[in-house]
Amino acid sequence: MKIIYFVRHGESEGNIGTIRQSSDTPLSPHGRQQAEIIAQRASHLTFDVIISSTLKRAEETAQAISKKTNKDIEYSDLFVERVHPVDLYGISKTDPRSVEAGETIRKNFAVPGFRYADEENAKDLMDRAQEALKFLTNRPEEHILVATHGFFLRIVMARAVFGDTLTEKETDDFVRTFQTENTGITVFSYDETKPKPWRVLTWNDYAHLAELEG
């Protein structure tokens, strides 16, 4: 049986700023503190390798964990955050173009085949989540830590729970209902002998931040 620890990255400058974050958006000073705390907590977990999103905020989180645990990092685009329309990156979140695009995408996310521009739509994300899960099941390691992103992690959970029957509507329900905190830990198990091999053991555990946030 495999155990997969998914860790959302620490708070980024984009999380707290007014500009839509891009691939090179770093952690904020507070996010770097969070990364150090999750690294300390990860030092008490058993895992063999770190798989990280290639986006800077996830890389920095993974690097903090690697430094504390002496585990190697491998980078994969499978675990990056959802791709927004490319012409929205770097502009203000309150820019009318950004507001209109965001509202339209949210309103139509559950509509099969809908695409506002060149962003990843629900089907794209569902397919990538399936590929990401397959990638993890094919790894030789039994215990893996993945540094990833909040929105995409919810898609991964939806895919693990519903498998091939997952619909755009169910995906939309998951991303609207389940939330993630920066450096929250989500734990999956995978047992190929079971009719439904994936289990969600823990969702969004961020108790390690109690002292920092308090």
Backbone torsions as a table, in degrees:
resi	resn	phi	psi	omega
1	MET	NA	135.9	177.3
2	LYS	-93.5	148.2	170.4
3	ILE	-120.8	126.2	179.5
4	ILE	-117.3	121.8	174.5
5	TYR	-98.8	114.1	174.8
6	PHE	-96.8	129.5	179.0
7	VAL	-122.3	122.3	172.0
8	ARG	-72.9	145.2	179.9
9	HIS	-61.7	163.3	175.2
10	GLY	-67.9	168.7	179.4
11	GLU	-54.9	130.8	179.9
12	SER	-104.9	164.8	175.1
13	GLU	-59.7	-32.8	178.7
14	GLY	-70.8	-31.8	178.3
15	ASN	-61.7	-36.1	-175.0
16	ILE	-105.3	-10.9	-175.4
17	GLY	-90.3	-176.5	-177.2
18	THR	-103.1	-1.1	-177.8
19	ILE	-107.1	138.3	177.1
20	ARG	-62.6	126.3	-173.2
21	GLN	-76.8	148.8	-179.9
22	SER	-113.7	-171.6	-175.9
23	SER	-65.0	-25.3	-176.9
24	ASP	-100.9	15.1	176.7
25	THR	-69.4	123.1	-176.8
26	PRO	-87.3	175.0	170.7
27	LEU	-67.8	149.4	171.2
28	SER	-76.8	168.0	174.3
29	PRO	-55.1	-40.6	177.1
30	HIS	-65.1	-38.6	178.9
31	GLY	-64.5	-34.0	177.2
32	ARG	-68.0	-35.9	174.5
33	GLN	-63.4	-44.5	178.3
34	GLN	-59.9	-40.8	-179.9
35	ALA	-62.4	-38.0	178.1
36	GLU	-66.2	-36.1	-179.1
37	ILE	-71.7	-43.2	178.0
38	ILE	-67.7	-30.3	175.6
39	ALA	-63.6	-42.3	177.3
40	GLN	-61.8	-42.9	179.8
41	ARG	-66.6	-39.7	-179.6
42	ALA	-63.6	-25.1	179.6
43	SER	-65.9	-13.7	177.9
44	HIS	-99.9	0.5	178.1
45	LEU	-97.5	157.2	176.4
46	THR	-101.8	114.4	174.4
47	PHE	-154.4	159.2	-170.8
48	ASP	-104.1	-24.7	-175.7
49	VAL	-155.9	154.2	173.8
50	ILE	-107.8	126.7	171.6
51	ILE	-107.1	126.5	-176.0
52	SER	-124.4	143.0	163.7
53	SER	-54.1	151.5	179.7
54	THR	-85.3	-0.5	178.6
55	LEU	-78.8	144.7	-168.2
56	LYS	-57.4	-41.2	-176.8
57	ARG	-65.3	-33.7	175.3
58	ALA	-76.3	-40.0	177.8
59	GLU	-56.5	-46.6	-178.2
60	GLU	-63.7	-37.5	177.3
61	THR	-66.3	-45.1	179.0
62	ALA	-62.8	-38.3	-179.4
63	GLN	-65.5	-37.6	176.6
64	ALA	-63.6	-41.4	178.7
65	ILE	-66.5	-42.2	179.7
66	SER	-61.7	-43.5	-179.2
67	LYS	-61.5	-38.5	-177.6
68	LYS	-77.9	-31.7	-171.6
69	THR	-106.3	-10.8	-176.8
70	ASN	61.8	29.3	176.2
71	LYS	-99.1	142.3	179.2
72	ASP	-71.1	152.3	176.5
73	ILE	-110.4	135.1	167.5
74	GLU	-118.0	139.0	-176.0
75	TYR	-104.3	141.3	-179.2
76	SER	-145.4	132.0	175.3
77	ASP	-69.8	-12.5	178.9
78	LEU	-61.4	-23.9	-172.1
79	PHE	-109.1	16.3	177.1
80	VAL	-72.6	166.1	176.7
81	GLU	-70.5	162.3	179.9
82	ARG	-56.2	148.3	-178.5
83	VAL	-90.4	121.8	176.3
84	HIS	-87.7	168.6	172.5
85	PRO	-53.0	129.4	-169.7
86	VAL	-62.3	-30.5	-176.9
87	ASP	-79.2	1.6	176.6
88	LEU	-95.0	-16.7	-179.2
89	TYR	-65.7	136.0	176.4
90	GLY	85.9	-1.2	177.6
91	ILE	-104.4	166.1	-177.6
92	SER	-65.3	143.5	176.1
93	LYS	-65.3	-20.5	179.9
94	THR	-96.5	-1.3	175.6
95	ASP	-58.4	134.9	-178.2
96	PRO	-52.6	-36.1	177.8
97	ARG	-63.6	-41.8	-178.9
98	SER	-67.9	-43.9	-179.8
99	VAL	-63.0	-46.7	-177.9
100	GLU	-64.2	-42.9	-179.8
101	ALA	-64.6	-46.0	-179.0
102	GLY	-60.9	-43.9	-179.8
103	GLU	-66.0	-41.5	-179.1
104	THR	-66.2	-42.9	179.3
105	ILE	-64.5	-45.2	178.8
106	ARG	-60.9	-43.8	-177.4
107	LYS	-63.4	-32.2	-173.2
108	ASN	-111.2	10.2	-174.7
109	PHE	-59.6	-35.0	-177.8
110	ALA	-84.3	-2.5	-179.3
111	VAL	-81.9	117.0	-178.8
112	PRO	-55.8	129.0	175.9
113	GLY	83.2	-6.4	-177.9
114	PHE	-67.1	137.3	174.1
115	ARG	-146.0	124.9	-179.3
116	TYR	-74.5	-46.0	-178.9
117	ALA	-149.3	-116.3	-178.9
118	ASP	-109.4	22.3	179.2
119	GLU	-77.9	165.8	169.0
120	GLU	-73.8	127.7	175.5
121	ASN	-94.4	-176.0	-175.1
122	ALA	-59.3	-43.1	-179.1
123	LYS	-64.3	-41.8	177.3
124	ASP	-57.8	-44.9	-177.7
125	LEU	-69.1	-40.0	176.4
126	MET	-60.2	-42.8	-179.6
127	ASP	-67.0	-41.0	179.9
128	ARG	-67.8	-37.5	177.0
129	ALA	-61.9	-40.6	177.4
130	GLN	-62.9	-42.0	178.6
131	GLU	-65.0	-39.4	179.0
132	ALA	-64.1	-43.0	178.1
133	LEU	-64.6	-41.2	177.8
134	LYS	-62.9	-40.9	177.0
135	PHE	-57.0	-44.3	-179.0
136	LEU	-68.9	-39.5	-179.8
137	THR	-67.8	-27.5	-179.6
138	ASN	-84.0	-8.9	178.1
139	ARG	-68.9	148.0	178.8
140	PRO	-75.4	-22.2	-176.4
141	GLU	-71.9	145.2	177.6
142	GLU	-89.4	-22.1	-178.7
143	HIS	-130.9	120.8	-172.9
144	ILE	-133.1	140.1	172.0
145	LEU	-111.4	130.7	-177.6
146	VAL	-118.1	122.8	174.4
147	ALA	-94.9	116.7	-172.4
148	THR	-143.1	-150.8	-169.3
149	HIS	-132.2	154.2	-171.8
150	GLY	-62.1	-50.6	-175.7
151	PHE	-66.0	-47.2	-177.1
152	PHE	-65.7	-33.7	178.5
153	LEU	-61.3	-36.8	177.6
154	ARG	-65.4	-35.4	175.9
155	ILE	-65.6	-42.1	179.0
156	VAL	-60.7	-43.3	179.7
157	MET	-63.8	-42.7	178.8
158	ALA	-59.1	-41.9	-179.4
159	ARG	-67.5	-39.3	178.4
160	ALA	-64.7	-39.8	-177.2
161	VAL	-72.7	-47.0	-173.4
162	PHE	-96.3	-17.8	179.9
163	GLY	61.6	-140.5	-175.0
164	ASP	-70.3	-12.6	-179.3
165	THR	-87.7	-2.4	-177.4
166	LEU	-57.8	132.8	177.8
167	THR	-111.0	166.9	176.2
168	GLU	-61.2	-37.1	179.9
169	LYS	-64.3	-45.4	178.6
170	GLU	-65.0	-38.0	176.8
171	THR	-61.2	-45.0	178.8
172	ASP	-61.7	-41.6	178.9
173	ASP	-61.3	-41.2	-179.3
174	PHE	-64.3	-47.5	-174.8
175	VAL	-70.9	-24.5	178.1
176	ARG	-83.4	-27.5	-171.6
177	THR	-96.4	-42.3	-178.2
178	PHE	-92.5	130.7	-179.8
179	GLN	-117.3	160.3	179.7
180	THR	-132.3	142.8	174.9
181	GLU	-99.0	154.9	175.7
182	ASN	-59.6	130.3	-176.4
183	THR	66.3	13.2	172.5
184	GLY	-62.1	143.4	179.8
185	ILE	-103.6	130.7	173.8
186	THR	-121.6	132.1	-174.6
187	VAL	-118.4	126.3	174.6
188	PHE	-112.1	151.3	165.4
189	SER	-118.2	154.5	178.1
190	TYR	-135.0	121.3	178.6
191	ASP	-130.1	105.2	-173.8
192	GLU	-66.3	-12.5	179.6
193	THR	-82.0	-10.1	-177.8
194	LYS	-90.8	147.8	176.4
195	PRO	-57.2	-40.2	171.9
196	LYS	-113.5	97.1	-168.0
197	PRO	-71.0	-24.8	-177.3
198	TRP	-90.9	139.1	172.9
199	ARG	-130.8	139.8	173.4
200	VAL	-96.1	109.3	-175.9
201	LEU	-88.1	-37.1	-178.3
202	THR	-144.9	138.3	179.0
203	TRP	-123.2	123.1	167.7
204	ASN	55.4	48.7	177.2
205	ASP	-81.8	112.5	178.6
206	TYR	-125.8	32.0	179.0
207	ALA	-59.6	-25.6	179.9
208	HIS	-63.6	-17.4	-178.1
209	LEU	-91.5	1.4	-172.3
210	ALA	-55.0	-46.6	-177.2
211	GLU	-69.1	-40.7	-179.6
212	LEU	-66.3	-45.4	-176.0
213	GLU	-77.5	-23.7	-176.5
214	GLY	-75.2	NA	NA
